[in-house]
Amino acid sequence: MFVCRCFAQLRICALRGTPFIFATKATLSFFQANVWIVYIVGAILIAQVIFDLAMSCQLCCGGTGLLQSYFWMMKTSPWNYLYLLTFSVCFGVITGFICAQYTVQSVMLVFALTFVLILALTIYAVKTQADFTGRGAYIMVLILGLLMLLLVYSFFPGSVVLGKIVAGVGAMIFGFVIVYDTQQIFGSASASFGGGKRDLEYTLDMYAFAAWNLYLDFLQFFLYLLQLFGERR
């Protein structure tokens, strides 16, 4: 169920992004004529960022009200489906604008590479005896380090070398995160595939949250690989 929801989101994202890749001029002209769509997408994403910041600040102060409300929404139908659908469409538009900056051949090549690597990482996560589910603190440190690297890069946006370094580091980090989240999704079921014991795993009522996390992992992994190997128009 977790993986099916994740791939459903990826299909929605791909459908939104495909016109940007194969009909770039027509699609960009459409959004220029209907710029209100971009404004709505931007407003939704900004609202999510503001909520995430507020939730983080509340957690730092010892409160859990916003976090509990967020988990309630993720467990409650149809709000969880509406949330996943909305953000899949929004991220599809944003991903489309990013892909429009690269040639069709390089986008398709990176997409194929991403598919192969994700498949390999998933198989490894399920079958390995190593347990990564207790490495959440390390992942947090790695992501904070990536954010600091992105902050440095923002002062040198024209640096091709620094951009490739950021892309390489980001791809490696989210490759590790994919393994981490995949093991939490399969959990004890990994033993059926020859894998080891997992200390942490998602419960069935967290299927929307798990699919959301894995979807973001896949998308970030693809975008960093695109930045690393993609050929700009």
Buried (B, 14 or more C-beta within 10 A) or exposed (E): EBBEBBBBBBEBBBEBBBBBBEEBEEBBEEBEEEEEEBEEBEEBBEEBEEEEEEBEEBEEEEEEEBEEEBBEBBBEEEEBEEBBBEBBBBBBBBBBBBBBBBBEEBBBBBBEBBEEBBEEBBEBBBEBEEBBBEBEEEBEEBBEEBEEBEEEBEEEEEEEEBBEBBBBBBBBBBBBBBBBBBBBBBBEEBEEEEBEEBEBBBEEEBBBBBBBBBBBBBBBBBBBBBBBBBEEE
